[in-house]
Amino acid sequence: MKPNHGGSMKALAHILARPGETLPTHTLHVLARVDQLAALHSDPFPRTWERLRAAALLHDSGKLARGFQRGLRAKRKAERWGLRHEVLSLAFVGWFTFTESDLPWIIAAIATHHRDAAVILDRYRARLDSADDLTHALIAELNVTDVRAWYDWLAVQVQRQPTLASLPPMLPFALPDAAAIRTALTLFEQFATPLAESGIAHPDFAEAALLRGWMLTADHAGAANIQPFTGTALNRTAIDRPQPYLHQMRSAESNADAVLLIAPTGSGKTEAALLRVTAAHPARLLYLLPYRASMDAMQIRLSHYAPGESVGLQHGRALQTLYRRLLSEGHSASDATQEASARLNLSRLHAYPIRVCSPYHLLRAAYQFKGFEATLADCWQAWLIVDEIHAYDPKRLAYIIATLRVLRERFAARLFIMTATLAPVTREALFTAFPDLVTIDADRATFAQFQRHRLHLLPGDLESHIEAIRADADAGFAVLVAVNTVRRARALSQLLIDAGAAVLTLHSRFNSRDRWTHEQTLLRLFGVGALPVATSRPIVVATQVIEVSLDLDFDVLYSDPAPLDALVQRFGRVNRARAERMLAPVYVCAEPTDTDSKYPVYDPALIAATLDVLRQHDDSIIDEAHIADWLKTVYSGAIADGWRATYDQAQADFERVVLNTLAPFESADDGLVRAFMQLFDGIEILPDACEPEYRALIKDDPIGASTLLVPLAYWQYKMLEQRRMAWPGEGDESDLYFTAANYDSLRGLQLEADEEQES
């Protein structure tokens, strides 16, 4: 007798997978997502998609349980079912004649589509032989009529769905039993244990990570009922320019899967990368940048090259960025909240084929944050554009390169790395990790076109040149003052204000609302192509956040001394558009060198070596074609040895503690997650000055309230806490932190001198 499709659907109408959606409907959504992922990616391993389709078909069978259905409809959390539906789903695997080679993989994908292997095995496998064997309790929850209807529905899908044609035949109907669960759990334990013990060294590591990663992606996307997964689609016509630079043409013609591009700031490195990526038609493109402002700007820029809503934004404050944009477009707070949340959710579900994020997004996967396999799977054969590779200190660079190497070697990721400046030690580290890296350098003619600056070394510190800075501003020049710490930014700003100048200060110690306001003002007054303004423009005093962020164009720079590669980035904010005018002056002071600082931002020896090189070129035109030689001189001898020692030790520690413990089906323990948060994420803190407004907003406009929080490095919070200037919230606010440190919208959060290392 043929299965009755209409009858089985009707008979299952009361079986829900989630509120408002029946089990058959959800299963079809998940199967559709698997099919879309399979269409985007070539077969990574011989049986990946067949195994995933089988798992997707059966993964929620356990939701037939009466206890699950009651719990789903319960209003109180305490009334929800206390058992795991995915474990009960394992009882249904026996309806198909899966091969011995496929069966453990299918079981693993089903068993872990919500919880880690240890959670499942510790609760169920360890108690199989005990008096309170939970498998019997699971089976007791099944209704024979519902199980029969589910069998009939599955049989119809196997016949109807073309992509299920490769599944083995279904066996005659039989009620699932506890023995089937016990057998499946035993197979799962035998499969998962070697993977957990060997970690990344296991030969099946990548295949297992892809299996779980795509299972999680399909299940979550199916539940969210989002737009179909699509591949990258970039508009080649929009990217092309009438007279491309040679490095852009070479990028477009390259067939290399690992590229290093070195070209001047403003010479179209982004377009060069996109031309290479467009030729490859990847399923996924991740554009990696170091700073929030640069990520925000790049998401808008890439949207001009991609159709519709296909470019996502993903970083720690992306929700606030999207919210502020929507407000600026005229949306109400409630509409902006809903739409911003929806867009961020699409990014987290890997729905956007193009996403802008930071390398720390990938490091979260290396640190095994929950669902990390989905991030690894998203990188399968993806293009990773790594912009501004110079911006990371040797420790963080070691972590990033090691993670990229795993993605390249185990997940077939492709790399396009680019920068305007590259120290020889960084180049050495890159080529050690990626021996097949192909270098594309801008040609001599391009560098000649980008001779935009004349270098001037100044004696003393910026404080001794306040009058000169103000005089340039009074003469109508757009003046940038770049400093190394937030403390100095506030001090210089106050001196200029006392001298009668208008000042705009930018650093990392503003809440996101005020920083957004300052950035929009900067773009309006100093952005490349900005319209002339009738009023005089303020002097901009900024920390390192100005180096790789907004697309700004100043006329003159005054800077604290800094490492050469950082200075070159600061120079790139000046005469960026190469207008028809004289060479722009860039002034670098010889002090302070941080020799007496408790927490120096930069190595004093590195600054000293930079100043030695700059003295040889004082009062001369900067030819960016020679910057590589300058960097070679700076990063030599003891400085290079120290850099390598720091990098090598960081990489060895990272591989031992993090990468070598990476195992599919298992998330990190609290210690590893806490280590990541302390190293990279930091915290957000609410100043006393912002608390009244926060209280007024939190109920009706929670995202608006969150824009009042100020980012802090974890160690800075701990120093405030030791002084009893900061404390954690209590009760419902236990995830909130407070500070009595002074804050205002023009100067930001004020810390003590020894807490000011961050920019």
Residue pairs with C-beta under 8 A, 6 or more apart in sequence:
3 151
3 152
3 153
3 155
3 156
3 159
4 152
5 152
5 153
5 156
5 160
7 149
7 152
8 149
8 150
8 152
8 153
8 156
9 24
9 153
11 145
11 146
11 149
11 152
12 22
12 23
12 24
12 146
12 149
12 150
12 153
13 22
14 69
15 22
15 23
15 24
15 63
15 64
15 69
15 146
15 150
16 22
16 23
16 63
16 69
16 72
16 73
17 23
17 25
17 26
17 27
17 60
17 63
17 223
18 26
18 72
18 223
19 72
21 223
21 225
23 60
23 63
23 64
23 150
24 153
26 60
26 222
26 223
27 56
27 57
27 59
27 60
27 157
28 157
29 222
29 223
29 225
30 56
30 59
30 60
30 218
30 219
30 222
30 223
31 53
31 56
31 57
31 157
31 161
31 163
31 164
31 218
31 222
32 222
32 228
33 56
33 217
33 218
33 219
33 221
33 222
33 229
34 49
34 52
34 53
34 56
34 163
34 214
34 218
35 53
35 163
36 228
36 229
36 230
37 52
37 214
37 217
37 218
37 229
38 49
38 52
38 163
40 229
40 230
40 231
40 283
40 284
41 283
41 380
41 381
42 381
43 49
44 206
44 207
44 210
44 380
44 412
45 207
45 210
47 101
47 102
47 105
48 207
48 210
48 211
48 214
50 102
50 166
50 167
51 102
51 105
51 106
51 109
51 211
52 109
52 211
52 214
52 215
52 218
53 163
53 164
53 166
53 167
54 96
54 98
54 102
54 106
54 167
55 105
55 106
55 109
55 110
55 113
55 211
55 215
56 215
56 218
56 219
57 154
57 157
57 158
57 164
57 167
58 89
58 92
58 93
58 106
58 110
58 154
59 86
59 89
59 109
59 110
59 113
59 215
59 219
60 85
60 86
60 89
61 88
61 89
61 91
61 92
61 150
62 68
62 84
62 85
62 86
62 87
62 88
62 89
62 90
62 91
62 92
62 138
63 69
63 72
63 85
63 89
64 88
64 141
64 142
64 143
64 146
64 147
64 150
65 81
65 83
65 85
65 88
65 138
65 141
65 142
66 141
66 142
66 143
67 81
67 82
67 83
67 141
68 81
68 83
68 85
68 141
70 79
70 81
71 79
71 80
71 81
72 80
74 80
83 134
83 137
83 138
83 141
84 114
84 115
84 120
84 123
84 124
86 110
86 111
86 112
86 113
86 114
86 115
86 120
87 111
87 120
87 124
87 134
87 135
87 138
87 181
87 185
88 138
88 139
88 141
88 142
88 176
88 181
89 110
90 107
90 110
90 111
90 180
90 181
90 184
90 185
90 188
91 138
91 139
91 176
91 177
91 178
91 180
91 181
91 184
92 150
92 176
92 180
93 103
93 106
93 107
93 110
93 180
93 184
94 171
94 174
94 176
94 180
95 151
95 154
95 170
95 171
95 173
95 174
96 167
96 168
96 169
96 170
96 171
97 168
97 169
97 171
98 106
98 168
99 168
103 187
104 187
104 188
104 190
104 191
105 191
105 208
105 211
107 184
107 187
107 188
107 191
108 117
108 188
108 191
108 192
108 208
108 211
108 212
108 665
109 211
109 212
109 215
111 117
111 120
111 184
111 185
111 188
112 120
112 212
112 215
112 665
113 212
113 215
113 216
113 219
116 665
116 666
116 667
117 188
117 192
117 196
117 665
117 666
118 196
118 666
120 185
120 188
121 185
121 188
121 189
121 192
123 134
124 134
124 135
124 181
124 185
125 185
125 186
125 188
125 189
127 133
127 134
128 135
128 182
128 185
128 186
133 178
135 178
135 181
135 182
135 185
136 178
138 178
138 181
139 176
139 177
139 178
139 181
142 175
142 176
144 175
147 175
147 176
148 173
151 170
151 173
154 170
155 170
157 164
158 164
158 165
158 167
158 170
192 665
194 202
195 202
195 204
195 205
195 208
195 663
195 664
195 665
196 663
196 665
196 666
198 205
198 663
199 205
199 660
199 661
199 662
199 663
200 406
200 410
200 659
200 660
200 662
200 663
201 660
202 208
202 663
205 410
205 662
205 663
205 664
206 376
206 410
206 411
208 664
208 665
209 373
209 376
209 377
209 411
209 664
210 373
210 376
210 377
210 380
210 411
211 664
212 373
212 374
212 377
212 664
212 665
213 373
213 374
213 375
213 376
213 377
213 378
214 374
214 377
216 371
216 373
216 374
217 349
217 350
217 374
217 377
217 378
220 349
220 374
221 229
221 349
221 350
221 351
224 345
224 349
226 345
226 346
226 349
226 351
227 346
227 351
229 350
229 351
229 353
230 310
230 353
231 281
231 282
231 283
231 284
231 353
232 277
232 281
232 282
232 283
232 284
232 285
232 306
232 310
232 353
232 354
232 383
233 306
233 307
233 310
233 353
234 274
234 277
234 278
234 305
234 306
234 354
235 305
235 306
235 307
236 275
236 278
238 304
238 305
239 271
239 274
239 275
239 278
239 305
240 275
241 248
241 268
241 271
244 252
244 268
245 263
245 267
245 268
245 272
245 442
245 443
245 446
246 442
246 443
246 445
246 446
247 261
247 263
247 267
247 269
247 272
247 440
247 441
247 442
247 443
247 446
248 268
248 271
248 272
248 275
250 440
251 259
251 261
251 272
251 273
251 275
251 276
251 416
251 440
252 272
252 275
252 276
252 279
254 276
254 438
254 440
255 279
256 436
256 438
257 414
257 415
257 436
258 408
258 414
258 415
258 417
258 434
258 436
258 437
258 438
259 273
259 276
259 415
259 416
259 417
259 437
259 438
259 439
259 440
260 417
260 418
260 422
260 427
260 430
260 437
260 438
260 439
260 440
261 269
261 272
261 273
261 416
261 417
261 418
261 419
261 439
261 440
261 441
262 418
262 419
262 420
262 421
262 422
262 439
262 440
262 441
262 442
262 628
263 269
263 272
263 418
263 420
263 440
263 441
263 442
263 446
264 420
264 442
264 446
264 447
264 450
264 572
264 624
265 420
265 450
265 568
265 569
265 571
265 572
265 576
266 450
266 572
266 576
266 577
266 578
267 442
267 446
267 450
269 387
269 418
269 420
270 298
270 301
270 385
270 387
272 418
272 440
273 385
273 387
273 416
273 418
274 302
274 305
276 383
276 416
277 285
277 383
277 385
277 416
280 383
280 414
282 381
282 382
282 383
282 414
283 353
283 380
283 381
283 382
284 350
284 353
284 354
284 355
284 378
284 379
284 380
284 381
284 382
284 383
285 353
285 354
285 355
285 382
285 383
285 385
286 354
286 355
286 356
286 357
286 361
286 362
286 378
286 379
286 382
286 383
286 384
286 385
287 298
287 302
287 354
287 355
287 356
287 357
287 385
287 387
288 357
288 358
288 359
288 361
288 362
288 384
288 385
288 386
288 387
289 295
289 298
289 356
289 357
289 358
289 387
289 388
289 548
290 358
290 359
290 388
290 391
290 392
290 548
291 358
291 391
291 545
291 548
291 549
292 315
292 316
292 317
292 321
293 515
293 519
293 545
293 549
293 550
294 387
294 388
294 548
294 549
294 550
295 313
295 315
295 318
295 356
295 357
295 358
296 313
296 321
297 549
297 550
297 551
298 356
298 387
299 311
299 312
299 313
299 356
302 311
302 354
302 356
303 311
306 354
309 343
309 352
310 352
310 353
310 354
311 352
311 354
311 355
311 356
312 343
312 346
312 347
312 351
312 352
312 354
312 355
312 356
313 321
313 322
313 343
313 344
313 347
313 355
313 356
313 357
314 344
314 347
314 348
314 355
314 356
314 357
314 361
315 357
315 358
315 361
316 681
317 512
317 711
318 344
318 347
319 340
319 341
319 344
319 703
319 706
320 512
320 513
320 516
320 703
320 706
320 707
321 512
321 516
322 339
322 340
322 343
322 344
323 336
323 337
323 340
323 703
323 704
323 707
324 512
324 513
324 516
324 707
326 335
326 336
326 339
326 340
327 333
327 336
328 520
331 339
333 700
333 701
333 704
334 700
334 701
336 703
337 701
337 702
337 703
337 704
340 703
341 703
346 352
347 355
347 357
350 374
350 375
350 378
359 386
359 392
359 400
359 403
359 404
360 680
360 681
361 375
362 375
362 379
362 384
362 400
362 403
362 404
362 407
363 399
363 400
363 403
363 676
363 680
364 372
364 375
364 676
365 372
365 373
365 375
365 376
365 403
366 372
366 399
366 402
366 403
366 406
366 654
366 658
366 659
366 662
367 658
367 668
367 672
367 673
367 675
367 676
368 661
368 662
368 663
368 666
368 667
368 668
368 672
369 667
369 668
369 673
369 676
370 667
371 667
372 667
372 668
373 664
373 665
376 407
376 411
377 411
379 407
379 411
379 413
380 411
380 412
380 413
381 411
381 412
381 413
381 414
382 413
382 414
383 413
383 414
383 415
383 416
384 404
384 407
384 413
384 414
384 415
384 416
385 416
385 418
386 400
386 404
386 415
386 416
386 417
386 418
387 418
387 419
388 418
388 419
388 548
388 569
389 397
389 417
389 418
389 419
389 422
389 426
389 430
390 419
390 420
390 421
390 422
390 423
390 426
390 565
390 569
391 547
391 548
391 569
392 400
394 425
394 643
394 646
394 647
394 650
395 646
395 647
395 650
396 680
397 426
397 429
397 647
398 429
398 647
398 648
398 650
398 651
398 654
399 650
399 651
399 654
399 658
401 429
401 430
401 433
401 651
402 433
402 651
402 654
402 655
402 659
403 659
404 413
404 415
404 433
404 434
405 433
405 434
406 659
406 662
407 413
408 414
408 415
408 434
415 434
415 437
417 430
417 437
420 568
420 569
420 572
420 624
421 564
421 565
421 568
421 569
421 627
421 631
422 565
422 628
422 631
423 565
423 631
423 634
423 635
423 643
424 628
424 631
424 632
424 635
424 640
425 635
425 640
425 643
425 644
425 647
428 644
429 647
430 437
431 437
444 625
447 623
447 624
447 625
448 623
448 625
449 578
450 578
450 624
451 583
451 621
451 622
451 623
451 624
452 571
452 574
452 575
452 576
452 578
452 583
452 584
452 622
453 571
453 574
453 575
453 583
453 584
453 585
453 586
453 621
453 622
454 583
454 584
454 585
454 586
454 619
454 620
454 621
454 622
455 586
455 588
455 614
455 617
455 618
455 619
455 620
455 621
455 622
456 585
456 586
456 587
456 588
456 618
456 619
457 587
457 588
457 589
457 590
457 611
457 614
457 615
457 618
458 465
458 558
458 587
458 588
458 589
458 590
459 589
459 590
460 589
460 590
460 591
461 560
461 589
461 590
461 591
461 592
462 469
462 481
462 483
462 488
462 492
462 558
462 559
462 560
462 589
463 491
463 492
463 495
465 558
465 587
465 589
466 495
466 496
466 499
467 499
468 558
469 479
469 481
469 496
469 501
469 539
469 558
470 496
470 499
470 500
470 501
470 539
472 479
472 555
472 556
473 479
473 501
473 502
473 536
473 537
473 538
473 539
476 536
477 555
477 556
478 525
478 526
478 537
478 540
478 553
478 554
478 555
478 556
479 539
479 540
479 554
479 555
479 556
479 557
479 558
480 540
480 542
480 546
480 552
480 554
480 556
480 557
480 558
480 570
480 573
480 574
481 492
481 496
481 539
481 540
481 541
481 542
481 557
481 558
481 559
482 542
482 543
482 544
482 546
482 547
482 557
482 558
482 559
482 560
482 562
482 570
482 573
483 489
483 492
483 541
483 542
483 543
483 559
483 560
484 543
484 544
484 560
484 562
484 594
484 601
484 602
484 759
485 543
485 601
485 756
485 757
485 759
486 507
486 508
486 509
486 543
486 748
486 751
486 756
486 758
486 759
487 751
487 753
487 756
488 543
488 560
489 505
489 506
489 507
489 541
489 542
489 543
490 505
490 747
490 748
490 750
492 541
493 503
493 505
493 541
493 747
496 503
496 539
496 541
497 503
501 538
501 539
502 536
502 537
502 538
502 539
503 538
503 539
503 540
503 541
504 518
504 521
504 522
504 538
504 539
504 540
504 541
505 518
505 540
505 541
505 542
505 746
505 747
505 748
506 515
506 518
506 519
506 522
506 540
506 541
506 542
506 543
506 545
506 546
507 542
507 543
507 545
507 748
507 759
508 543
508 545
508 711
508 758
508 759
509 710
509 711
509 712
509 748
509 749
509 751
509 758
510 518
510 710
510 745
510 748
510 749
511 687
511 690
511 707
511 708
511 709
511 710
511 743
512 706
512 707
512 709
513 704
513 707
513 708
514 745
514 748
516 707
517 745
519 549
519 550
522 540
522 550
522 552
523 530
523 550
523 551
523 552
524 530
524 533
525 533
525 537
525 538
526 537
526 540
526 552
526 553
526 554
527 550
527 551
527 552
527 553
528 551
528 552
528 553
528 576
528 577
529 577
530 553
540 546
540 554
543 759
544 562
544 566
544 601
544 759
545 759
546 552
546 570
546 573
547 566
547 569
547 570
547 572
547 573
548 569
551 576
552 573
552 576
553 573
553 574
553 575
553 576
553 577
554 573
554 574
554 575
554 576
554 584
555 574
555 575
555 584
556 574
556 584
556 585
556 586
556 587
557 570
557 571
557 573
557 574
557 584
557 585
557 586
557 587
558 587
558 589
559 567
559 570
559 586
559 587
559 588
559 589
560 589
560 592
561 588
561 589
561 590
561 591
561 592
561 593
561 607
561 610
561 611
562 570
562 602
562 607
562 610
563 602
563 603
563 606
563 607
563 610
563 634
564 610
564 613
564 614
564 627
564 630
564 631
564 634
565 631
566 602
567 588
567 610
567 614
568 624
568 627
570 586
571 586
571 622
574 584
574 586
575 581
575 583
575 584
583 621
586 622
588 611
588 614
590 611
593 604
593 607
593 608
593 611
594 600
594 601
594 602
594 604
594 607
595 604
598 754
599 754
599 756
599 757
600 757
601 757
601 759
603 639
603 642
605 638
605 639
605 642
606 634
606 639
609 633
609 634
609 635
609 636
609 639
610 634
613 630
613 633
613 634
617 630
635 643
657 672
658 672
661 672
668 676
677 683
677 714
678 714
678 715
681 714
682 711
682 712
682 713
682 714
682 716
682 717
683 711
683 712
683 714
683 717
683 737
684 706
684 709
684 710
684 711
684 712
684 737
685 709
685 710
685 711
685 712
685 717
685 720
685 726
685 737
685 738
685 739
685 749
686 694
686 708
686 709
686 710
686 736
686 737
686 738
686 739
687 710
687 738
687 739
687 740
687 741
687 742
687 743
687 749
688 738
688 739
688 740
688 743
689 742
689 743
689 744
690 708
690 709
690 743
691 738
693 705
693 708
694 705
694 708
697 704
697 705
697 708
698 705
710 739
710 743
710 748
710 749
712 720
712 749
712 758
713 757
713 758
716 751
716 755
716 757
716 758
717 726
717 737
719 751
719 752
719 754
719 755
720 726
720 739
720 741
720 751
720 755
721 727
723 752
725 739
725 740
725 741
726 737
726 738
726 739
726 740
726 741
727 737
727 738
728 734
728 736
728 737
728 738
729 735
729 736
729 737
729 738
739 749
741 749
741 750
741 751
742 749
742 750
743 749
743 750
